[in-house]
């Protein structure tokens, strides 16, 4: 079960290093390349989908293995996630338009004035997180920090996790990254990026 935020999308197969057809034929693969690249998938959305796939695997007598590199996604499953309000599409669109109109620096300054608690926790250059904080405040009248402070909803009580982290030596990892970069270029990574 994929926990990599980019591998969810039916796009950037090479750049995201999605398992190819031969690899996927060796064992069931879930939550890979199923989502339109124009759709959003939050950590909460992924958690819901992952729980569905875990339950399906258990029902079929399989041991689910969750793999991937998005630590935040994994933590939402292992440790839980504070309940967040659903933001209507029109509020989200308003937040994006507002950021595009005034710019990231001005949006951060606005958040510092309207919601200093969350502004102090955010990177002033992280447009996505600033916009998220603005939309939550706009829709609910409460700071994103308030929602984040709510007790997390943990994993289903019957789940048991065994975690394994692969931590190769840094020099080997850098060597593999450099090699992977060349392979990605040969496999059409530039064309993929241009298409997207």
Secondary structure by P-SEA (a helix, b strand, c coil): ccccccccccccccccccccaaaaaaccccccccccccccccaaaaaaaaaaaaaaaaaacbbbbbbcccaaaaaaaaccccccccccaaaaaaaaaaaaaccaaaaaaaaaaacaaaaaaccccaaaaaaaaaaaaaaccccaaaaaacccccccccbbbbbbbbbccaaaaaaaaaaaaaaaaaacaaaaaaac
